[in-house]
Amino acid sequence: MTTFENMANALRFLSVDAIEKANSGHPGMPLGMADAATVLFTKFIKINPRAPKWFDRDRFVLSAGHGSMLLYSLLYLLGYEDISLDDIKSFRQLGSKTAGHPEYGHLAGIDMTTGPLGQGISSAVGMALAERLINARFGDELCNHYTYVINGDGCLMEGISEEAASLAGHLKLNKLIVLWDNNNITIDGTVDKANSTDQLKRFQAMGWNTFEADGHQGESIEKAILAAQHSDKPSLISVRTIIGFGAPNKQGTSKCHGSPLGAEETALLRENLKWQNAPFDIPQDILSAWRDAGKRSEKAYEDWCESAKAAGQNFKDFIENVLPQNWDKALQDLKVEMINQKTKVASRKASQMCLEKIVPHIPQIVGGSADLAASNLTFVEGMKTVTAADYAGNNVMYGIREHAMGALMNGMALHGGVIPYGGTFFVFSDYMRPSMRLAALMGLRVIYVMTHDSIGVGEDGPTHQPVEHLASYRAMPNMNVFRPCDAVETAECWQLALENESGPSILALSRQNLPLLRTAAKENLCAKGAYVISDVGTNKVRQVTLLATGSEVSLGLEAQKLLAEKGIAAAVVSMPCWELFEKQGQAYQKAVLGDVPCVAVEAGARFGWERYAQAFVCMECFGASGKGEALYAHFSITAEAVAEAAQRLLKA
């Protein structure tokens, strides 16, 4: 018989049976939130399983990603073609689509990779913001949907959610609805052992509306969601649930949070909830009811398709983040102008000059900074700041919220119709690292403008000098780390970051002025990651290679002259992006590096340079407070030191 209880129990038992078969997983949350999820997905959420990428669908983020089987069960029951019962049965197995935590790109219907607590709810704020930005541009017929989140106490305790929720309240993102699985349990026991915050008052103070619902009473849940849909602010619904609902000996305790129930308790659960079906067996009438729920929004989808068709190719290209034709013409012209004028500026200033030529020509661009726009130079003339009263802008004032900025940019990129970039000092990327790692894992086009990239920061001292950061981000898979040596390289790196649709990019930019080193810009030399910027000259045989990035490339060129005076032929290689260089063929790599000893010079940690060089002029400690030029001399990051290292290497 098809009842609300039976539909919710279908969710419960698909989840529990998969976890039991895998002997791994988190059954407590799916058991507790099955009723709320059933209400949400059968009565409210706007999706089309047969068109899972429908742009105007509601977004759903399972921020409590450990409860992944709840989402997988939903996708199967609703009729997503990308998931089968066999996929459910192979939960958490190597190569399975149904990974331990939801992974974006593994299954249609997963809007975000979640698991690190706080990231989901925070990125959902970015999705809700993107929806409002695009709605302001195109109107309700083309973009008008909600972003729903299910999260637990862990997401609310993580600091990142404070930053993101605060910004959501400030911007009055009323299309954001968060269902808080309020079960009073964490892994180590009851919540009150570690936290006594009144979450409803906290969110009210941040500008949210709050509601309460009995998580095991359908009408109560429905009433709360309906009220949230009519809210003029973002909404938090306290859904009071019993973790592990129905498991007589484990419900309401941490025992069912992160471990399978076990065969005996699962049998008792079946008896308690009157579910007489074998594992993975969903009666046809219940499955049909779920599949009918998956068809609820087909008319809305058809209407949207007509509106989208009428809007034309420009709208299609916009929401698919297609760069307009000839978007880079002004940028190319700028490079020629820079060469002609021998532009000597900090690469952060060069970045702003690039943005002046980029922003007007890419309508999906949305910039911002963590209260450092005046230093990061991320704001350019013609940009408009987004406010709660007017979403028709392309600049976000994130405030001093690097954690939130990283997550919001992920959410905007996931939503589509936005290509986000955001700025802060490179040293403060530490606050953003979990979000940056997820961007790399999900393959998102997110661009990080990280200025003040070395000891060249100067007087602010070692707290602001990112000594180890280049090495640490180069160790992160699928993250392109660009450190341009002059204004032309900065333009080339911006172009590469914008054209990379499968991963994020860091632009590590200088505070201090850099001389213009490039003499031609017809070809984007940074595209190969490294290139010979100054060769040994005709009729000479290379004896040593000087490898450098960013502000130290000019030191390499100076050292080249010093070595030439001693009769030593050195080639200088600018290496703005290790990751792109590693993608080149061995022949190209050998041609660039040469079959000679190499010296690496960089005002950062030497870690990692061992793959290319045998001698190093790098930082071996934290920085210090003083003028930038004095610090370079103090730490022996100089042309003389490079030349001496090369000579020692040749004598060895």
Residue pairs with C-beta under 8 A, 6 or more apart in sequence:
1 285
2 285
2 286
2 288
2 289
4 35
4 38
4 218
6 283
6 286
7 38
7 42
7 286
7 289
7 290
8 34
8 35
8 37
8 38
9 34
9 273
9 275
10 73
10 77
10 282
10 286
10 287
10 290
11 30
11 34
11 37
11 38
11 70
11 73
11 74
11 77
12 30
12 31
12 34
12 245
12 246
12 269
12 273
12 275
13 270
13 275
13 277
13 279
14 69
14 72
14 73
14 76
14 77
14 88
14 280
14 282
15 27
15 30
15 31
15 34
15 69
15 70
15 72
15 73
16 27
16 30
16 31
16 69
16 261
16 266
16 269
17 266
17 279
17 280
18 25
18 69
18 72
18 73
18 88
18 89
18 91
18 98
18 280
19 25
19 26
19 27
19 69
19 91
19 260
19 261
20 260
20 261
20 262
20 263
20 266
20 279
21 89
21 91
21 279
22 91
22 92
22 93
22 260
23 260
24 92
24 100
24 260
25 68
25 69
25 91
25 92
25 100
25 258
25 260
26 66
26 67
26 68
26 69
26 257
26 258
27 69
27 244
27 247
27 256
27 259
27 260
27 261
28 67
28 183
28 185
28 243
28 244
28 250
28 256
28 257
28 258
29 64
29 66
29 67
29 70
29 152
29 181
29 183
29 243
29 257
30 67
30 69
30 70
30 73
31 243
31 244
31 245
31 246
31 247
31 251
31 256
31 269
32 181
32 183
32 215
32 241
32 242
32 243
32 244
32 245
33 67
33 70
33 150
33 179
33 181
33 215
33 239
33 241
34 70
34 245
35 215
35 216
35 217
35 218
35 221
35 241
35 245
36 150
36 179
36 181
36 213
36 215
36 221
36 239
36 241
37 70
37 74
37 150
38 218
39 218
39 221
39 222
39 225
40 148
40 179
40 221
40 225
41 47
41 74
41 78
41 293
42 290
42 293
42 296
43 222
43 225
44 58
44 148
44 225
44 226
44 229
45 58
45 60
45 146
45 148
46 56
46 57
46 58
46 145
46 146
46 296
46 297
46 300
47 54
47 57
47 58
47 60
47 78
47 109
47 294
47 297
48 54
48 57
48 294
48 297
48 298
48 301
49 75
49 78
49 79
49 80
49 81
49 108
49 109
49 294
50 79
50 81
50 298
51 301
52 80
52 82
52 108
52 109
53 108
54 301
54 304
55 143
55 304
55 308
55 319
55 416
55 417
56 142
56 143
56 144
56 145
56 300
56 304
57 145
57 297
58 145
58 146
58 147
58 148
59 111
59 124
59 127
59 128
59 131
59 145
59 146
59 147
59 148
59 415
60 71
60 111
60 147
60 148
60 149
60 150
61 111
61 112
61 114
61 120
61 121
61 123
61 124
61 127
61 147
61 148
61 149
61 150
62 68
62 70
62 71
62 102
62 114
62 120
62 149
62 150
63 114
63 117
63 118
63 119
63 120
63 121
63 124
63 149
63 150
63 151
63 152
63 155
64 114
64 117
64 120
64 150
64 151
64 152
64 154
64 155
64 181
65 101
65 102
65 113
65 114
65 115
65 116
65 120
66 101
66 115
66 258
67 150
68 98
68 99
68 100
68 101
68 102
69 91
69 98
70 150
71 102
71 109
71 110
72 83
72 87
72 88
72 91
72 98
72 102
72 107
73 88
74 109
75 82
75 83
75 107
75 108
75 109
75 110
76 83
76 84
76 85
76 87
76 88
77 282
77 287
77 290
77 291
77 294
78 109
78 290
78 291
78 293
78 294
79 290
79 291
79 294
79 295
80 107
80 108
80 109
80 294
81 108
82 97
82 107
82 108
82 109
83 97
83 98
83 107
83 108
83 109
85 280
87 96
87 97
87 98
87 107
88 98
88 280
89 280
90 96
90 98
91 98
92 98
92 99
92 100
97 106
97 107
98 106
98 107
99 106
100 115
101 113
101 114
101 115
102 110
102 112
102 113
102 114
102 115
103 110
103 113
103 441
104 110
104 111
104 112
104 113
104 414
104 442
105 442
105 443
111 127
111 414
112 120
112 123
112 124
112 410
112 411
112 414
112 442
113 438
113 441
113 442
114 120
116 434
116 438
117 151
117 152
117 154
117 155
117 157
117 158
118 154
118 155
118 157
118 158
118 159
118 160
118 161
118 407
119 160
119 407
119 410
119 434
119 435
119 438
120 149
120 151
120 155
121 149
121 151
121 155
121 156
121 161
121 164
121 165
121 178
122 160
122 161
122 163
122 164
122 165
122 403
122 404
122 407
122 408
122 411
122 435
123 164
123 407
123 408
123 410
123 411
123 414
123 435
123 438
124 147
124 149
124 176
124 178
124 411
125 164
125 165
125 167
125 168
125 173
125 176
125 404
125 407
125 408
125 411
126 407
126 408
126 409
126 410
126 411
126 412
126 413
126 414
126 415
126 420
127 147
127 411
127 412
127 414
127 415
128 147
128 168
128 173
128 175
128 176
128 234
128 411
129 168
129 171
129 173
129 386
129 396
129 408
129 411
129 412
130 366
130 411
130 412
130 415
130 416
130 417
130 418
131 143
131 144
131 145
131 147
131 175
131 415
132 171
132 173
132 175
132 391
133 366
133 386
133 391
133 392
133 393
133 394
133 412
133 417
133 418
134 142
134 143
134 319
134 417
134 418
135 143
135 144
135 391
136 390
136 391
136 392
137 143
137 392
138 311
138 315
141 304
141 307
142 304
142 307
142 308
142 311
142 315
143 417
145 175
146 175
146 176
146 177
146 229
147 175
147 176
147 177
148 177
148 178
148 179
149 176
149 177
149 178
149 179
150 179
150 181
151 161
151 178
151 179
151 180
151 181
152 180
152 181
152 183
153 180
153 181
153 182
153 183
153 184
153 185
153 186
153 191
153 195
154 186
155 161
156 180
156 197
156 199
157 194
157 195
159 403
160 403
160 404
160 407
160 434
160 435
163 401
163 403
163 404
164 401
164 403
164 404
164 407
164 408
165 203
165 206
165 208
165 234
166 206
166 207
166 401
166 404
167 398
167 399
167 401
167 404
167 408
168 176
168 206
168 207
168 208
168 234
169 203
169 206
169 207
169 208
169 233
169 234
170 206
170 207
170 388
171 386
171 387
171 388
172 207
172 232
172 233
172 234
172 388
173 234
174 231
174 232
174 233
174 234
174 235
176 234
176 235
177 225
177 228
177 229
177 231
177 234
177 235
177 237
178 234
178 235
178 236
178 237
179 225
179 237
179 239
180 199
180 236
180 237
180 238
180 239
181 215
181 239
181 241
182 199
182 215
182 238
182 239
182 240
182 241
183 215
183 240
183 241
183 242
183 243
183 252
184 190
184 191
184 192
185 191
185 243
185 252
185 253
185 254
185 257
186 194
186 254
186 257
187 254
187 257
187 258
188 194
188 254
189 254
190 254
199 236
199 238
200 210
200 212
200 236
200 238
203 210
203 236
204 210
207 233
207 234
208 233
208 234
208 235
208 236
209 228
209 231
209 232
209 233
209 234
209 235
209 236
210 235
210 236
210 237
210 238
211 224
211 227
211 228
211 235
211 236
211 237
211 238
212 224
212 237
212 238
212 240
213 220
213 221
213 223
213 224
213 225
213 237
213 238
213 239
213 240
214 220
214 221
214 240
215 221
215 239
215 240
215 241
215 242
216 241
216 242
216 245
221 239
224 237
224 239
225 237
227 235
228 235
228 237
242 251
242 252
243 251
243 252
243 253
243 254
243 256
243 257
244 250
244 251
244 252
244 253
244 255
244 256
244 257
244 261
245 251
246 269
246 272
246 273
247 256
247 261
247 265
247 266
247 268
247 269
247 272
248 265
248 268
248 269
248 272
249 265
249 268
250 256
250 261
250 265
260 266
261 269
269 275
270 276
277 283
308 315
308 316
316 322
317 324
318 363
318 364
318 417
319 416
319 417
320 416
321 364
321 416
321 417
321 418
321 419
321 445
321 501
323 362
323 498
323 499
324 361
324 362
324 363
326 361
327 358
327 361
327 362
328 361
328 495
329 361
330 357
330 358
330 360
330 361
331 354
331 357
331 358
331 491
331 494
331 495
332 521
333 357
334 353
334 354
334 357
334 491
335 488
335 491
335 492
335 521
336 521
337 343
338 350
338 353
338 487
338 488
338 491
338 516
338 521
339 488
339 516
339 518
339 519
339 520
339 521
342 516
343 350
343 353
343 487
343 516
344 513
344 514
344 515
344 516
345 353
345 487
345 513
345 514
346 509
346 510
346 511
346 512
346 513
346 514
347 453
347 484
347 485
347 486
347 487
347 489
347 490
347 509
347 510
347 514
347 550
347 551
348 375
348 376
348 377
348 449
348 451
348 452
348 509
348 510
348 511
349 377
349 513
350 484
350 486
350 487
350 490
350 491
350 509
350 514
351 377
351 378
351 449
351 451
351 490
351 494
351 507
351 509
352 377
352 378
352 380
353 487
354 490
354 491
354 494
355 367
355 377
355 378
355 380
355 494
356 380
356 381
358 365
358 494
358 498
359 365
359 367
359 380
359 382
359 383
359 394
360 382
362 419
362 498
364 417
364 418
364 419
365 394
365 419
365 421
366 394
366 395
366 396
366 412
366 418
366 419
366 420
366 421
367 378
367 379
367 383
367 394
367 395
367 396
367 420
367 421
367 422
367 423
368 378
368 395
368 396
368 397
368 398
368 405
368 420
368 421
368 422
368 423
369 376
369 378
369 379
369 397
369 398
369 405
369 422
369 423
369 424
369 449
370 398
370 399
370 400
370 401
370 402
370 405
370 422
370 423
370 424
370 428
371 397
371 398
371 399
371 400
372 423
372 424
372 425
372 451
373 379
373 397
373 423
375 425
375 451
375 452
376 423
376 424
376 425
376 449
376 451
377 423
377 451
378 421
378 422
378 423
378 449
379 395
383 393
383 394
383 395
384 390
384 392
384 393
384 394
384 395
385 393
385 395
385 396
385 397
386 393
386 394
386 395
386 396
386 397
387 393
396 405
396 408
396 422
398 404
398 405
398 408
398 422
402 424
402 428
402 429
402 431
402 432
403 431
403 432
403 435
405 422
405 424
405 432
406 422
406 431
406 432
406 433
406 434
406 435
406 436
406 439
407 435
408 420
409 420
409 421
409 422
409 435
409 439
409 446
410 435
410 438
410 439
410 442
410 444
410 446
412 418
412 420
413 419
413 420
413 439
413 444
413 445
413 446
414 442
414 444
419 445
419 447
419 498
420 446
420 447
421 446
421 447
421 448
421 449
422 446
422 447
422 448
422 449
423 448
423 449
423 450
423 451
424 431
424 432
424 448
424 449
424 450
424 451
425 450
425 451
425 452
425 457
425 464
425 466
426 450
426 451
426 452
426 453
426 466
426 469
426 508
426 509
427 452
427 457
427 463
427 464
427 465
427 466
427 469
429 436
429 448
429 450
429 466
429 469
429 473
429 506
430 469
432 448
436 446
436 448
436 473
436 476
436 479
436 504
436 506
437 476
439 446
439 479
439 503
439 504
440 476
440 477
440 478
440 479
440 503
440 504
441 478
443 478
443 502
443 503
444 503
444 504
445 498
445 500
445 501
445 502
445 503
445 504
446 504
446 505
447 497
447 498
447 504
447 505
447 507
448 504
448 505
448 506
448 507
449 507
449 509
450 466
450 469
450 506
450 507
450 508
450 509
451 509
451 510
451 511
452 460
452 464
452 466
452 509
452 510
452 511
453 466
453 470
453 483
453 508
453 509
453 510
453 511
453 550
453 551
454 465
454 466
454 467
454 510
454 550
454 551
454 603
454 604
455 465
455 467
455 603
455 619
455 623
455 624
455 628
455 631
455 632
455 635
455 637
456 510
456 511
456 512
456 551
456 603
456 628
456 631
456 632
457 464
457 465
457 511
457 623
457 628
458 511
458 512
458 625
458 626
458 627
458 628
458 631
459 625
459 626
459 627
460 625
461 623
461 624
461 625
462 622
462 623
462 624
462 625
465 622
465 623
466 604
467 604
467 605
467 619
467 621
467 622
467 623
468 604
468 605
468 607
469 508
469 604
470 481
470 483
470 508
470 549
470 602
470 604
470 605
471 604
471 605
471 607
471 608
473 479
473 481
473 506
474 481
474 578
474 579
474 608
475 608
478 502
478 503
478 504
479 503
479 504
479 505
479 506
479 579
480 496
480 497
480 500
480 503
480 504
480 505
480 506
480 577
480 579
480 580
481 505
481 506
481 508
481 577
481 578
481 579
482 493
482 496
482 497
482 505
482 506
482 507
482 508
482 526
482 576
482 577
483 508
483 549
483 550
483 576
483 577
484 490
484 492
484 493
484 507
484 509
484 526
484 550
484 576
485 514
485 517
485 533
485 548
485 549
485 550
485 551
485 552
485 553
485 554
485 574
485 576
486 514
486 515
486 516
486 517
486 518
486 553
487 514
487 516
488 516
488 517
488 518
488 521
489 517
489 518
489 525
489 526
489 574
489 576
490 507
490 509
491 521
492 521
492 524
492 525
492 526
492 527
492 576
493 505
493 507
493 526
493 576
493 577
494 507
495 524
496 505
496 524
496 526
496 527
496 577
496 580
497 505
497 507
508 550
510 550
510 551
511 628
512 551
512 628
514 550
514 551
514 554
515 554
517 533
517 553
517 554
517 557
517 574
518 525
518 533
525 531
525 574
526 576
526 577
526 580
527 580
528 580
528 581
528 584
528 588
528 592
529 575
529 576
529 577
529 578
529 579
529 580
529 581
529 582
529 583
529 584
530 547
530 573
530 574
530 575
530 576
530 577
530 578
530 581
530 592
531 573
531 574
531 592
532 571
532 572
532 573
532 592
533 553
533 557
533 572
533 573
533 574
534 556
534 557
534 560
534 571
534 572
535 542
535 571
536 542
536 543
536 569
536 570
536 571
537 569
540 569
541 569
542 569
542 570
542 571
542 594
542 596
543 568
543 569
543 570
543 596
543 650
544 563
544 568
544 569
544 570
544 571
544 596
544 597
544 598
544 599
544 646
544 649
544 650
545 570
545 571
545 572
545 573
545 593
545 594
545 596
545 597
545 598
545 599
546 556
546 559
546 560
546 570
546 571
546 572
546 573
546 598
546 599
546 601
546 642
546 646
547 556
547 573
547 575
547 593
547 598
547 599
547 600
547 601
547 609
547 612
547 613
548 555
548 556
548 572
548 573
548 574
548 575
548 600
548 601
548 602
549 574
549 575
549 576
549 602
550 576
550 602
550 603
551 603
552 601
552 602
552 603
552 617
552 637
553 572
553 574
555 601
555 637
555 638
555 639
555 642
556 572
556 573
556 574
556 601
556 639
556 642
557 572
558 639
558 642
559 570
559 572
559 601
559 639
559 640
559 642
559 643
559 646
560 570
560 571
560 572
562 639
562 640
562 643
563 569
563 570
563 643
563 646
563 647
564 570
566 643
566 647
568 646
568 647
568 650
570 646
571 594
573 592
573 593
575 581
575 612
578 608
581 589
581 592
593 612
597 614
597 615
597 646
597 649
597 650
598 612
598 613
598 614
598 615
599 613
599 614
599 615
599 616
599 617
599 642
599 645
599 646
599 649
600 606
600 609
600 612
600 613
600 615
600 616
600 617
600 618
601 616
601 617
601 618
601 637
601 642
602 609
602 617
602 618
602 619
603 618
603 619
603 632
603 635
603 637
604 618
604 619
605 618
605 619
605 620
606 616
606 618
606 619
606 620
609 616
609 618
614 649
615 645
615 646
615 648
615 649
616 645
617 636
617 637
617 638
617 641
617 642
617 645
618 637
619 635
619 637
621 635
623 631
623 635
624 631
624 634
624 635
626 634
632 638
